Amino acid sequence: MKKIYKSVLFAIIAAAGFTACSDYEAPDITTESAITITGHETSFPASASTGSITFEAKGLVTVTANNEWITASVDGNRIDIAVDQNNDFSGRSGSISVKCGNATDNISIIQSGIIFKYDDVSTIDIDSDAWSQSYKAEATLPV
């Protein structure tokens, strides 16, 4: 019986030793981002367009686009973006990845679809003679 008490007492002392206080403090492992975006143009009309993103970085920056309709390149502290014309009625979205050292930022690129607006609802009558008629319309692409 004494042997059991000694074993239990030893276990309690050992457990207390593992929970003892310490002056050790974990180091602060937060780091500042290597890339800071300072301005951006990331929404585009349906027509072929360009825009840019400005940034501050603590090293060499590379950029890649995830869609073939987006072209992106780095020029100093600016990323130049070009989008191809969107011939669909629906908009589309993609992204570019901006990398500096181990840090990577993904930036969304949004392009609207074709919009064509014609408000006149009058009937058009056509006869065999040559004629022309002009109508006011609005579109996001050349008509």
N, CA, C and O atoms as CSV, one atom per row, in Angstrom:
chain,resi,resn,atom,element,x,y,z
A,1,MET,N,N,0.811,-1.178,0.000
A,1,MET,CA,C,0.000,0.000,0.000
A,1,MET,C,C,0.871,1.266,0.000
A,1,MET,O,O,0.549,2.252,-0.663
A,2,LYS,N,N,1.998,1.220,0.767
A,2,LYS,CA,C,2.916,2.343,0.805
A,2,LYS,C,C,3.472,2.630,-0.590
A,2,LYS,O,O,3.697,3.779,-0.970
A,3,LYS,N,N,3.681,1.565,-1.323
A,3,LYS,CA,C,4.229,1.709,-2.665
A,3,LYS,C,C,3.260,2.491,-3.570
A,3,LYS,O,O,3.691,3.306,-4.387
A,4,ILE,N,N,1.955,2.238,-3.419
A,4,ILE,CA,C,0.937,2.932,-4.233
A,4,ILE,C,C,0.913,4.411,-3.852
A,4,ILE,O,O,0.873,5.276,-4.727
A,5,TYR,N,N,0.937,4.707,-2.547
A,5,TYR,CA,C,0.931,6.099,-2.111
A,5,TYR,C,C,2.156,6.852,-2.626
A,5,TYR,O,O,2.049,7.995,-3.071
A,6,LYS,N,N,3.309,6.209,-2.563
A,6,LYS,CA,C,4.528,6.843,-3.061
A,6,LYS,C,C,4.416,7.101,-4.561
A,6,LYS,O,O,4.855,8.149,-5.033
A,7,SER,N,N,3.843,6.175,-5.314
A,7,SER,CA,C,3.678,6.343,-6.761
A,7,SER,C,C,2.721,7.487,-7.075
A,7,SER,O,O,2.970,8.288,-7.976
A,8,VAL,N,N,1.618,7.556,-6.318
A,8,VAL,CA,C,0.639,8.631,-6.532
A,8,VAL,C,C,1.263,9.972,-6.160
A,8,VAL,O,O,1.110,10.950,-6.892
A,9,LEU,N,N,1.963,10.027,-5.034
A,9,LEU,CA,C,2.631,11.258,-4.602
A,9,LEU,C,C,3.657,11.700,-5.639
A,9,LEU,O,O,3.733,12.885,-5.964
A,10,PHE,N,N,4.439,10.771,-6.158
A,10,PHE,CA,C,5.421,11.098,-7.195
A,10,PHE,C,C,4.729,11.655,-8.450
A,10,PHE,O,O,5.226,12.612,-9.042
A,11,ALA,N,N,3.589,11.073,-8.868
A,11,ALA,CA,C,2.842,11.525,-10.048
A,11,ALA,C,C,2.327,12.946,-9.837
A,11,ALA,O,O,2.369,13.765,-10.755
A,12,ILE,N,N,1.839,13.240,-8.626
A,12,ILE,CA,C,1.325,14.592,-8.338
A,12,ILE,C,C,2.448,15.611,-8.385
A,12,ILE,O,O,2.270,16.694,-8.940
A,13,ILE,N,N,3.598,15.289,-7.815
A,13,ILE,CA,C,4.747,16.199,-7.818
A,13,ILE,C,C,5.248,16.412,-9.250
A,13,ILE,O,O,5.593,17.530,-9.631
A,14,ALA,N,N,5.287,15.356,-10.023
A,14,ALA,CA,C,5.735,15.478,-11.413
A,14,ALA,C,C,4.775,16.350,-12.214
A,14,ALA,O,O,5.211,17.179,-13.012
A,15,ALA,N,N,3.455,16.166,-12.004
A,15,ALA,CA,C,2.461,16.983,-12.711
A,15,ALA,C,C,2.603,18.446,-12.323
A,15,ALA,O,O,2.491,19.323,-13.180
A,16,ALA,N,N,2.843,18.721,-11.062
A,16,ALA,CA,C,3.024,20.100,-10.607
A,16,ALA,C,C,4.270,20.710,-11.237
A,16,ALA,O,O,4.292,21.902,-11.545
A,17,GLY,N,N,5.295,19.905,-11.428
A,17,GLY,CA,C,6.518,20.396,-12.054
A,17,GLY,C,C,6.296,20.790,-13.505
A,17,GLY,O,O,6.905,21.744,-13.988
A,18,PHE,N,N,5.420,20.057,-14.212
A,18,PHE,CA,C,5.135,20.384,-15.619
A,18,PHE,C,C,4.287,21.638,-15.756
A,18,PHE,O,O,4.321,22.286,-16.802
A,19,THR,N,N,3.527,21.999,-14.727
A,19,THR,CA,C,2.668,23.173,-14.794
A,19,THR,C,C,3.276,24.369,-14.091
A,19,THR,O,O,2.584,25.367,-13.890
A,20,ALA,N,N,4.520,24.310,-13.718
A,20,ALA,CA,C,5.176,25.405,-13.010
A,20,ALA,C,C,5.269,26.631,-13.901
A,20,ALA,O,O,5.306,26.521,-15.126
A,21,CYS,N,N,5.305,27.795,-13.276
A,21,CYS,CA,C,5.392,29.056,-14.004
A,21,CYS,C,C,6.790,29.241,-14.591
A,21,CYS,O,O,7.773,28.671,-14.118
A,22,SER,N,N,6.837,30.051,-15.628
A,22,SER,CA,C,8.110,30.319,-16.272
A,22,SER,C,C,8.136,31.769,-16.723
A,22,SER,O,O,7.081,32.362,-16.950
A,23,ASP,N,N,9.309,32.345,-16.856
A,23,ASP,CA,C,9.460,33.698,-17.344
A,23,ASP,C,C,9.537,33.741,-18.871
A,23,ASP,O,O,9.679,34.820,-19.446
A,24,TYR,N,N,9.449,32.613,-19.521
A,24,TYR,CA,C,9.563,32.536,-20.980
A,24,TYR,C,C,8.345,33.175,-21.652
A,24,TYR,O,O,7.204,32.882,-21.294
A,25,GLU,N,N,8.597,34.043,-22.621
A,25,GLU,CA,C,7.531,34.622,-23.424
A,25,GLU,C,C,7.789,34.266,-24.871
A,25,GLU,O,O,8.925,34.315,-25.343
A,26,ALA,N,N,6.721,33.904,-25.575
A,26,ALA,CA,C,6.849,33.542,-26.993
A,26,ALA,C,C,7.249,34.772,-27.792
A,26,ALA,O,O,6.770,35.873,-27.518
A,27,PRO,N,N,8.117,34.599,-28.769
A,27,PRO,CA,C,8.525,35.744,-29.586
A,27,PRO,C,C,7.378,36.237,-30.465
A,27,PRO,O,O,6.498,35.460,-30.835
A,28,ASP,N,N,7.387,37.513,-30.795
A,28,ASP,CA,C,6.388,38.097,-31.687
A,28,ASP,C,C,6.745,37.705,-33.116
A,28,ASP,O,O,7.790,38.103,-33.631
A,29,ILE,N,N,5.880,36.925,-33.753
A,29,ILE,CA,C,6.198,36.445,-35.101
A,29,ILE,C,C,5.380,37.160,-36.179
A,29,ILE,O,O,5.379,36.736,-37.335
A,30,THR,N,N,4.689,38.233,-35.815
A,30,THR,CA,C,3.966,38.983,-36.834
A,30,THR,C,C,4.966,39.700,-37.718
A,30,THR,O,O,5.986,40.201,-37.244
A,31,THR,N,N,4.666,39.746,-39.006
A,31,THR,CA,C,5.540,40.428,-39.951
A,31,THR,C,C,4.729,41.413,-40.772
A,31,THR,O,O,3.527,41.233,-40.964
A,32,GLU,N,N,5.372,42.422,-41.241
A,32,GLU,CA,C,4.738,43.408,-42.099
A,32,GLU,C,C,4.720,42.861,-43.517
A,32,GLU,O,O,5.678,42.225,-43.958
A,33,SER,N,N,3.618,43.112,-44.234
A,33,SER,CA,C,3.493,42.604,-45.602
A,33,SER,C,C,4.570,43.219,-46.495
A,33,SER,O,O,4.942,44.381,-46.333
A,34,ALA,N,N,5.059,42.420,-47.435
A,34,ALA,CA,C,6.089,42.893,-48.354
A,34,ALA,C,C,5.496,43.723,-49.483
A,34,ALA,O,O,6.232,44.401,-50.201
A,35,ILE,N,N,4.167,43.682,-49.654
A,35,ILE,CA,C,3.489,44.418,-50.725
A,35,ILE,C,C,2.362,45.244,-50.118
A,35,ILE,O,O,1.587,44.741,-49.304
A,36,THR,N,N,2.270,46.515,-50.515
A,36,THR,CA,C,1.164,47.373,-50.111
A,36,THR,C,C,0.572,47.997,-51.370
A,36,THR,O,O,1.263,48.722,-52.085
A,37,ILE,N,N,-0.705,47.722,-51.648
A,37,ILE,CA,C,-1.395,48.297,-52.807
A,37,ILE,C,C,-1.829,49.704,-52.421
A,37,ILE,O,O,-2.511,49.885,-51.413
A,38,THR,N,N,-1.440,50.705,-53.214
A,38,THR,CA,C,-1.754,52.094,-52.885
A,38,THR,C,C,-2.820,52.703,-53.787
A,38,THR,O,O,-3.354,53.762,-53.457
A,39,GLY,N,N,-3.143,52.084,-54.894
A,39,GLY,CA,C,-4.192,52.571,-55.784
A,39,GLY,C,C,-4.455,51.553,-56.870
A,39,GLY,O,O,-3.551,50.814,-57.261
A,40,HIS,N,N,-5.693,51.503,-57.370
A,40,HIS,CA,C,-5.978,50.493,-58.388
A,40,HIS,C,C,-7.175,50.849,-59.268
A,40,HIS,O,O,-8.108,51.527,-58.837
A,41,GLU,N,N,-7.121,50.382,-60.486
A,41,GLU,CA,C,-8.221,50.412,-61.438
A,41,GLU,C,C,-8.419,48.969,-61.873
A,41,GLU,O,O,-7.650,48.453,-62.684
A,42,THR,N,N,-9.446,48.313,-61.340
A,42,THR,CA,C,-9.616,46.895,-61.625
A,42,THR,C,C,-10.975,46.549,-62.211
A,42,THR,O,O,-11.278,45.371,-62.401
A,43,SER,N,N,-11.802,47.552,-62.502
A,43,SER,CA,C,-13.079,47.333,-63.172
A,43,SER,C,C,-13.003,47.967,-64.552
A,43,SER,O,O,-12.612,49.126,-64.692
A,44,PHE,N,N,-13.383,47.195,-65.576
A,44,PHE,CA,C,-13.215,47.643,-66.951
A,44,PHE,C,C,-14.518,47.525,-67.726
A,44,PHE,O,O,-15.350,46.672,-67.418
A,45,PRO,N,N,-14.703,48.389,-68.744
A,45,PRO,CA,C,-15.869,48.254,-69.626
A,45,PRO,C,C,-15.676,47.071,-70.572
A,45,PRO,O,O,-14.623,46.434,-70.562
A,46,ALA,N,N,-16.685,46.777,-71.389
A,46,ALA,CA,C,-16.616,45.634,-72.313
A,46,ALA,C,C,-15.563,45.830,-73.407
A,46,ALA,O,O,-15.013,44.849,-73.908
A,47,SER,N,N,-15.278,47.057,-73.779
A,47,SER,CA,C,-14.281,47.306,-74.820
A,47,SER,C,C,-12.876,47.013,-74.301
A,47,SER,O,O,-12.644,47.007,-73.092
A,48,ALA,N,N,-11.951,46.775,-75.207
A,48,ALA,CA,C,-10.550,46.570,-74.823
A,48,ALA,C,C,-10.089,47.813,-74.070
A,48,ALA,O,O,-10.260,48.931,-74.555
A,49,SER,N,N,-9.512,47.627,-72.899
A,49,SER,CA,C,-9.189,48.749,-72.026
A,49,SER,C,C,-7.890,48.502,-71.275
A,49,SER,O,O,-7.368,47.388,-71.236
A,50,THR,N,N,-7.386,49.581,-70.678
A,50,THR,CA,C,-6.189,49.483,-69.845
A,50,THR,C,C,-6.434,50.174,-68.511
A,50,THR,O,O,-7.298,51.043,-68.394
A,51,GLY,N,N,-5.668,49.778,-67.520
A,51,GLY,CA,C,-5.720,50.382,-66.199
A,51,GLY,C,C,-4.416,50.111,-65.491
A,51,GLY,O,O,-3.503,49.517,-66.064
A,52,SER,N,N,-4.323,50.540,-64.252
A,52,SER,CA,C,-3.076,50.308,-63.523
A,52,SER,C,C,-3.337,50.165,-62.035
A,52,SER,O,O,-4.367,50.592,-61.514
A,53,ILE,N,N,-2.379,49.557,-61.376
A,53,ILE,CA,C,-2.373,49.395,-59.926
A,53,ILE,C,C,-1.030,49.923,-59.445
A,53,ILE,O,O,0.010,49.542,-59.983
A,54,THR,N,N,-1.036,50.792,-58.444
A,54,THR,CA,C,0.218,51.264,-57.869
A,54,THR,C,C,0.451,50.544,-56.550
A,54,THR,O,O,-0.493,50.174,-55.852
A,55,PHE,N,N,1.718,50.353,-56.221
A,55,PHE,CA,C,2.064,49.590,-55.033
A,55,PHE,C,C,3.379,50.071,-54.458
A,55,PHE,O,O,4.138,50.797,-55.100
A,56,GLU,N,N,3.627,49.646,-53.226
A,56,GLU,CA,C,4.930,49.807,-52.578
A,56,GLU,C,C,5.376,48.406,-52.201
A,56,GLU,O,O,4.578,47.610,-51.705
A,57,ALA,N,N,6.644,48.101,-52.432
A,57,ALA,CA,C,7.143,46.755,-52.149
A,57,ALA,C,C,8.548,46.820,-51.572
A,57,ALA,O,O,9.281,47.790,-51.764
A,58,LYS,N,N,8.897,45.760,-50.860
A,58,LYS,CA,C,10.220,45.645,-50.240
A,58,LYS,C,C,11.073,44.645,-50.996
A,58,LYS,O,O,11.783,43.845,-50.388
A,59,GLY,N,N,11.006,44.687,-52.311
A,59,GLY,CA,C,11.793,43.768,-53.120
A,59,GLY,C,C,11.246,43.704,-54.537
A,59,GLY,O,O,10.390,44.499,-54.924
A,60,LEU,N,N,11.747,42.757,-55.293
A,60,LEU,CA,C,11.344,42.550,-56.676
A,60,LEU,C,C,9.915,42.024,-56.729
A,60,LEU,O,O,9.559,41.097,-56.002
A,61,VAL,N,N,9.103,42.621,-57.590
A,61,VAL,CA,C,7.697,42.233,-57.739
A,61,VAL,C,C,7.489,41.569,-59.089
A,61,VAL,O,O,7.972,42.059,-60.110
A,62,THR,N,N,6.765,40.446,-59.093
A,62,THR,CA,C,6.359,39.788,-60.330
A,62,THR,C,C,4.843,39.683,-60.334
A,62,THR,O,O,4.209,39.649,-59.279
A,63,VAL,N,N,4.267,39.633,-61.530
A,63,VAL,CA,C,2.815,39.569,-61.651
A,63,VAL,C,C,2.435,38.557,-62.724
A,63,VAL,O,O,3.083,38.480,-63.768
A,64,THR,N,N,1.386,37.782,-62.468
A,64,THR,CA,C,0.857,36.834,-63.450
A,64,THR,C,C,-0.658,36.945,-63.472
A,64,THR,O,O,-1.288,37.181,-62.441
A,65,ALA,N,N,-1.241,36.773,-64.662
A,65,ALA,CA,C,-2.694,36.804,-64.833
A,65,ALA,C,C,-3.213,35.378,-64.934
A,65,ALA,O,O,-2.543,34.501,-65.480
A,66,ASN,N,N,-4.428,35.149,-64.397
A,66,ASN,CA,C,-4.968,33.793,-64.427
A,66,ASN,C,C,-5.901,33.542,-65.610
A,66,ASN,O,O,-6.445,32.444,-65.732
A,67,ASN,N,N,-6.099,34.530,-66.484
A,67,ASN,CA,C,-6.944,34.372,-67.665
A,67,ASN,C,C,-6.215,34.927,-68.880
A,67,ASN,O,O,-5.438,35.874,-68.763
A,68,GLU,N,N,-6.464,34.338,-70.047
A,68,GLU,CA,C,-5.756,34.785,-71.258
A,68,GLU,C,C,-6.241,36.140,-71.751
A,68,GLU,O,O,-5.541,36.773,-72.541
A,69,TRP,N,N,-7.406,36.613,-71.322
A,69,TRP,CA,C,-7.906,37.915,-71.755
A,69,TRP,C,C,-7.331,39.068,-70.930
A,69,TRP,O,O,-7.609,40.232,-71.217
A,70,ILE,N,N,-6.531,38.751,-69.906
A,70,ILE,CA,C,-5.885,39.766,-69.067
A,70,ILE,C,C,-4.382,39.726,-69.331
A,70,ILE,O,O,-3.773,38.657,-69.352
A,71,THR,N,N,-3.791,40.912,-69.533
A,71,THR,CA,C,-2.343,41.033,-69.656
A,71,THR,C,C,-1.884,41.980,-68.548
A,71,THR,O,O,-2.464,43.048,-68.358
A,72,ALA,N,N,-0.843,41.585,-67.822
A,72,ALA,CA,C,-0.338,42.430,-66.741
A,72,ALA,C,C,1.185,42.443,-66.778
A,72,ALA,O,O,1.823,41.422,-67.035
A,73,SER,N,N,1.756,43.621,-66.516
A,73,SER,CA,C,3.214,43.757,-66.473
A,73,SER,C,C,3.586,44.798,-65.423
A,73,SER,O,O,2.803,45.697,-65.116
A,74,VAL,N,N,4.792,44.661,-64.880
A,74,VAL,CA,C,5.279,45.579,-63.844
A,74,VAL,C,C,6.162,46.635,-64.499
A,74,VAL,O,O,7.032,46.318,-65.311
A,75,ASP,N,N,5.924,47.901,-64.134
A,75,ASP,CA,C,6.731,49.022,-64.606
A,75,ASP,C,C,7.005,49.922,-63.401
A,75,ASP,O,O,6.184,50.771,-63.054
A,76,GLY,N,N,8.157,49.732,-62.771
A,76,GLY,CA,C,8.497,50.516,-61.568
A,76,GLY,C,C,7.608,50.110,-60.413
A,76,GLY,O,O,7.586,48.944,-60.021
A,77,ASN,N,N,6.864,51.079,-59.858
A,77,ASN,CA,C,5.939,50.773,-58.770
A,77,ASN,C,C,4.494,50.733,-59.270
A,77,ASN,O,O,3.557,51.012,-58.521
A,78,ARG,N,N,4.329,50.379,-60.552
A,78,ARG,CA,C,3.009,50.326,-61.174
A,78,ARG,C,C,2.846,48.999,-61.918
A,78,ARG,O,O,3.777,48.515,-62.561
A,79,ILE,N,N,1.658,48.429,-61.820
A,79,ILE,CA,C,1.311,47.247,-62.604
A,79,ILE,C,C,0.343,47.717,-63.686
A,79,ILE,O,O,-0.740,48.218,-63.386
A,80,ASP,N,N,0.743,47.552,-64.947
A,80,ASP,CA,C,-0.119,47.920,-66.063
A,80,ASP,C,C,-0.976,46.724,-66.440
A,80,ASP,O,O,-0.472,45.615,-66.613
A,81,ILE,N,N,-2.284,46.960,-66.567
A,81,ILE,CA,C,-3.236,45.898,-66.885
A,81,ILE,C,C,-3.948,46.251,-68.177
A,81,ILE,O,O,-4.367,47.392,-68.374
A,82,ALA,N,N,-4.084,45.261,-69.063
A,82,ALA,CA,C,-4.861,45.427,-70.300
A,82,ALA,C,C,-5.818,44.255,-70.395
A,82,ALA,O,O,-5.450,43.117,-70.104
A,83,VAL,N,N,-7.058,44.538,-70.806
A,83,VAL,CA,C,-8.045,43.481,-70.996
A,83,VAL,C,C,-8.508,43.511,-72.454
A,83,VAL,O,O,-8.667,44.578,-73.048
A,84,ASP,N,N,-8.721,42.315,-73.019
A,84,ASP,CA,C,-9.252,42.201,-74.371
A,84,ASP,C,C,-10.730,42.563,-74.365
A,84,ASP,O,O,-11.374,42.556,-73.317
A,85,GLN,N,N,-11.256,42.875,-75.525
A,85,GLN,CA,C,-12.676,43.186,-75.657
A,85,GLN,C,C,-13.515,41.973,-75.253
A,85,GLN,O,O,-13.208,40.840,-75.623
A,86,ASN,N,N,-14.573,42.227,-74.493
A,86,ASN,CA,C,-15.499,41.172,-74.082
A,86,ASN,C,C,-16.703,41.223,-75.012
A,86,ASN,O,O,-17.486,42.171,-74.952
A,87,ASN,N,N,-16.864,40.227,-75.865
A,87,ASN,CA,C,-17.949,40.203,-76.834
A,87,ASN,C,C,-19.197,39.486,-76.327
A,87,ASN,O,O,-20.130,39.260,-77.098
A,88,ASP,N,N,-19.230,39.130,-75.066
A,88,ASP,CA,C,-20.400,38.470,-74.476
A,88,ASP,C,C,-21.284,39.492,-73.775
A,88,ASP,O,O,-20.828,40.569,-73.391
A,89,PHE,N,N,-22.564,39.136,-73.615
A,89,PHE,CA,C,-23.478,40.008,-72.878
A,89,PHE,C,C,-23.215,39.942,-71.376
A,89,PHE,O,O,-23.491,40.900,-70.654
A,90,SER,N,N,-22.692,38.834,-70.913
A,90,SER,CA,C,-22.407,38.718,-69.476
A,90,SER,C,C,-20.996,39.225,-69.186
A,90,SER,O,O,-20.093,39.122,-70.016
A,91,GLY,N,N,-20.838,39.764,-68.006
A,91,GLY,CA,C,-19.524,40.213,-67.572
A,91,GLY,C,C,-18.646,39.025,-67.224
A,91,GLY,O,O,-19.109,37.884,-67.210
A,92,ARG,N,N,-17.399,39.291,-66.947
A,92,ARG,CA,C,-16.479,38.225,-66.578
A,92,ARG,C,C,-15.507,38.748,-65.529
A,92,ARG,O,O,-15.333,39.954,-65.356
A,93,SER,N,N,-14.883,37.808,-64.840
A,93,SER,CA,C,-13.917,38.198,-63.817
A,93,SER,C,C,-12.725,37.257,-63.865
A,93,SER,O,O,-12.831,36.104,-64.284
A,94,GLY,N,N,-11.614,37.769,-63.435
A,94,GLY,CA,C,-10.370,37.012,-63.360
A,94,GLY,C,C,-9.553,37.611,-62.236
A,94,GLY,O,O,-10.074,38.357,-61.408
A,95,SER,N,N,-8.287,37.288,-62.209
A,95,SER,CA,C,-7.431,37.874,-61.185
A,95,SER,C,C,-5.988,37.898,-61.651
A,95,SER,O,O,-5.595,37.211,-62.594
A,96,ILE,N,N,-5.221,38.712,-60.958
A,96,ILE,CA,C,-3.781,38.714,-61.153
A,96,ILE,C,C,-3.150,38.409,-59.805
A,96,ILE,O,O,-3.684,38.786,-58.761
A,97,SER,N,N,-2.018,37.728,-59.830
A,97,SER,CA,C,-1.258,37.436,-58.614
A,97,SER,C,C,-0.021,38.315,-58.606
A,97,SER,O,O,0.766,38.316,-59.552
A,98,VAL,N,N,0.138,39.064,-57.521
A,98,VAL,CA,C,1.287,39.952,-57.347
A,98,VAL,C,C,2.167,39.316,-56.282
A,98,VAL,O,O,1.725,39.088,-55.157
A,99,LYS,N,N,3.420,39.031,-56.643
A,99,LYS,CA,C,4.310,38.331,-55.722
A,99,LYS,C,C,5.557,39.156,-55.438
A,99,LYS,O,O,6.169,39.723,-56.343
A,100,CYS,N,N,5.920,39.209,-54.153
A,100,CYS,CA,C,7.147,39.862,-53.708
A,100,CYS,C,C,7.728,39.007,-52.605
A,100,CYS,O,O,7.164,38.927,-51.514
A,101,GLY,N,N,8.859,38.364,-52.881
A,101,GLY,CA,C,9.440,37.446,-51.901
A,101,GLY,C,C,8.482,36.298,-51.634
A,101,GLY,O,O,8.038,35.635,-52.571
A,102,ASN,N,N,8.154,36.052,-50.364
A,102,ASN,CA,C,7.209,34.998,-49.996
A,102,ASN,C,C,5.771,35.485,-49.941
A,102,ASN,O,O,4.860,34.680,-49.746
A,103,ALA,N,N,5.544,36.786,-50.109
A,103,ALA,CA,C,4.192,37.347,-50.016
A,103,ALA,C,C,3.532,37.350,-51.387
A,103,ALA,O,O,4.162,37.683,-52.391
A,104,THR,N,N,2.257,36.978,-51.419
A,104,THR,CA,C,1.474,36.993,-52.657
A,104,THR,C,C,0.127,37.633,-52.376
A,104,THR,O,O,-0.547,37.262,-51.415
A,105,ASP,N,N,-0.277,38.593,-53.205
A,105,ASP,CA,C,-1.604,39.202,-53.145
A,105,ASP,C,C,-2.326,38.870,-54.432
A,105,ASP,O,O,-1.751,38.987,-55.514
A,106,ASN,N,N,-3.601,38.451,-54.330
A,106,ASN,CA,C,-4.437,38.211,-55.495
A,106,ASN,C,C,-5.416,39.366,-55.620
A,106,ASN,O,O,-6.093,39.726,-54.657
A,107,ILE,N,N,-5.487,39.942,-56.809
A,107,ILE,CA,C,-6.336,41.102,-57.058
A,107,ILE,C,C,-7.351,40.736,-58.128
A,107,ILE,O,O,-6.986,40.259,-59.203
A,108,SER,N,N,-8.635,40.961,-57.831
A,108,SER,CA,C,-9.706,40.646,-58.772
A,108,SER,C,C,-9.765,41.667,-59.902
A,108,SER,O,O,-9.596,42.867,-59.686
A,109,ILE,N,N,-10.006,41.168,-61.106
A,109,ILE,CA,C,-10.197,42.000,-62.288
A,109,ILE,C,C,-11.606,41.718,-62.794
A,109,ILE,O,O,-11.959,40.559,-63.015
A,110,ILE,N,N,-12.416,42.755,-62.981
A,110,ILE,CA,C,-13.805,42.596,-63.408
A,110,ILE,C,C,-14.019,43.379,-64.699
A,110,ILE,O,O,-13.596,44.528,-64.820
A,111,GLN,N,N,-14.687,42.735,-65.667
A,111,GLN,CA,C,-14.993,43.397,-66.940
A,111,GLN,C,C,-16.479,43.192,-67.241
A,111,GLN,O,O,-16.990,42.073,-67.192
A,112,SER,N,N,-17.155,44.291,-67.550
A,112,SER,CA,C,-18.584,44.190,-67.847
A,112,SER,C,C,-18.808,43.600,-69.236
A,112,SER,O,O,-17.898,43.552,-70.064
A,113,GLY,N,N,-20.027,43.157,-69.467
A,113,GLY,CA,C,-20.398,42.608,-70.766
A,113,GLY,C,C,-20.930,43.701,-71.674
A,113,GLY,O,O,-20.987,44.869,-71.290
A,114,ILE,N,N,-21.318,43.315,-72.881
A,114,ILE,CA,C,-21.850,44.262,-73.865
A,114,ILE,C,C,-23.197,44.791,-73.389
A,114,ILE,O,O,-24.053,44.029,-72.937
A,115,ILE,N,N,-23.370,46.082,-73.494
A,115,ILE,CA,C,-24.657,46.711,-73.212
A,115,ILE,C,C,-25.062,47.485,-74.459
A,115,ILE,O,O,-24.298,48.305,-74.966
A,116,PHE,N,N,-26.258,47.221,-74.945
A,116,PHE,CA,C,-26.786,47.942,-76.098
A,116,PHE,C,C,-28.154,48.459,-75.701
A,116,PHE,O,O,-29.011,47.694,-75.259
A,117,LYS,N,N,-28.362,49.777,-75.862
A,117,LYS,CA,C,-29.606,50.394,-75.437
A,117,LYS,C,C,-30.196,51.173,-76.602
A,117,LYS,O,O,-29.544,52.031,-77.197
A,118,TYR,N,N,-31.462,50.845,-76.915
A,118,TYR,CA,C,-32.187,51.530,-77.978
A,118,TYR,C,C,-33.580,51.809,-77.450
A,118,TYR,O,O,-34.327,50.876,-77.155
A,119,ASP,N,N,-33.948,53.097,-77.324
A,119,ASP,CA,C,-35.199,53.456,-76.674
A,119,ASP,C,C,-36.382,53.632,-77.633
A,119,ASP,O,O,-37.528,53.608,-77.182
A,120,ASP,N,N,-36.148,53.806,-78.919
A,120,ASP,CA,C,-37.236,54.062,-79.871
A,120,ASP,C,C,-37.999,52.769,-80.153
A,120,ASP,O,O,-37.396,51.741,-80.460
A,121,VAL,N,N,-39.318,52.826,-80.047
A,121,VAL,CA,C,-40.126,51.630,-80.286
A,121,VAL,C,C,-41.000,51.768,-81.533
A,121,VAL,O,O,-41.961,51.015,-81.694
A,122,SER,N,N,-40.683,52.715,-82.414
A,122,SER,CA,C,-41.503,52.911,-83.616
A,122,SER,C,C,-41.245,51.804,-84.632
A,122,SER,O,O,-40.183,51.182,-84.644
A,123,THR,N,N,-42.233,51.576,-85.474
A,123,THR,CA,C,-42.141,50.556,-86.516
A,123,THR,C,C,-41.339,51.091,-87.689
A,123,THR,O,O,-41.451,52.266,-88.037
A,124,ILE,N,N,-40.532,50.238,-88.296
A,124,ILE,CA,C,-39.733,50.620,-89.463
A,124,ILE,C,C,-40.355,49.946,-90.685
A,124,ILE,O,O,-40.438,48.720,-90.748
A,125,ASP,N,N,-40.797,50.762,-91.668
A,125,ASP,CA,C,-41.348,50.232,-92.913
A,125,ASP,C,C,-40.301,50.378,-94.001
A,125,ASP,O,O,-39.701,51.442,-94.155
A,126,ILE,N,N,-40.082,49.318,-94.751
A,126,ILE,CA,C,-39.082,49.332,-95.809
A,126,ILE,C,C,-39.785,49.060,-97.137
A,126,ILE,O,O,-40.542,48.098,-97.264
A,127,ASP,N,N,-39.519,49.936,-98.145
A,127,ASP,CA,C,-40.050,49.670,-99.482
A,127,ASP,C,C,-38.883,49.379,-100.419
A,127,ASP,O,O,-37.748,49.232,-99.965
A,128,SER,N,N,-39.141,49.298,-101.685
A,128,SER,CA,C,-38.102,48.896,-102.625
A,128,SER,C,C,-37.107,50.003,-102.960
A,128,SER,O,O,-36.058,49.720,-103.540
A,129,ASP,N,N,-37.404,51.249,-102.614
A,129,ASP,CA,C,-36.482,52.346,-102.900
A,129,ASP,C,C,-35.374,52.377,-101.842
A,129,ASP,O,O,-35.585,51.995,-100.691
A,130,ALA,N,N,-34.201,52.836,-102.253
A,130,ALA,CA,C,-33.081,52.961,-101.309
A,130,ALA,C,C,-33.389,54.060,-100.310
A,130,ALA,O,O,-33.961,55.090,-100.669
A,131,TRP,N,N,-33.020,53.850,-99.082
A,131,TRP,CA,C,-33.262,54.840,-98.038
A,131,TRP,C,C,-32.291,54.619,-96.882
A,131,TRP,O,O,-31.641,53.577,-96.788
A,132,SER,N,N,-32.209,55.590,-96.029
A,132,SER,CA,C,-31.403,55.438,-94.821
A,132,SER,C,C,-32.127,56.107,-93.668
A,132,SER,O,O,-32.924,57.025,-93.861
A,133,GLN,N,N,-31.845,55.648,-92.503
A,133,GLN,CA,C,-32.489,56.177,-91.300
A,133,GLN,C,C,-31.471,56.123,-90.169
A,133,GLN,O,O,-30.725,55.150,-90.051
A,134,SER,N,N,-31.434,57.147,-89.347
A,134,SER,CA,C,-30.528,57.179,-88.196
A,134,SER,C,C,-31.331,56.999,-86.917
A,134,SER,O,O,-32.453,57.491,-86.796
A,135,TYR,N,N,-30.746,56.295,-85.978
A,135,TYR,CA,C,-31.375,56.074,-84.688
A,135,TYR,C,C,-30.352,56.336,-83.591
A,135,TYR,O,O,-29.161,56.068,-83.744
A,136,LYS,N,N,-30.849,56.863,-82.492
A,136,LYS,CA,C,-29.962,57.098,-81.360
A,136,LYS,C,C,-29.904,55.820,-80.516
A,136,LYS,O,O,-30.928,55.300,-80.073
A,137,ALA,N,N,-28.694,55.337,-80.311
A,137,ALA,CA,C,-28.502,54.133,-79.499
A,137,ALA,C,C,-27.248,54.319,-78.674
A,137,ALA,O,O,-26.367,55.101,-79.031
A,138,GLU,N,N,-27.169,53.601,-77.573
A,138,GLU,CA,C,-25.986,53.623,-76.729
A,138,GLU,C,C,-25.458,52.204,-76.614
A,138,GLU,O,O,-26.232,51.254,-76.492
A,139,ALA,N,N,-24.136,52.061,-76.652
A,139,ALA,CA,C,-23.520,50.735,-76.539
A,139,ALA,C,C,-22.166,50.866,-75.873
A,139,ALA,O,O,-21.535,51.922,-75.916
A,140,THR,N,N,-21.732,49.793,-75.265
A,140,THR,CA,C,-20.413,49.796,-74.626
A,140,THR,C,C,-19.317,49.391,-75.617
A,140,THR,O,O,-18.135,49.411,-75.273
A,141,LEU,N,N,-19.697,49.031,-76.822
A,141,LEU,CA,C,-18.758,48.714,-77.900
A,141,LEU,C,C,-19.142,49.541,-79.104
A,141,LEU,O,O,-20.288,49.982,-79.191
A,142,PRO,N,N,-18.227,49.775,-80.049
A,142,PRO,CA,C,-18.583,50.510,-81.256
A,142,PRO,C,C,-19.683,49.777,-82.030
A,142,PRO,O,O,-19.635,48.560,-82.208
A,143,VAL,N,N,-20.671,50.546,-82.484
A,143,VAL,CA,C,-21.801,49.971,-83.239
A,143,VAL,C,C,-21.668,50.357,-84.692
A,143,VAL,O,O,-22.509,49.982,-85.510
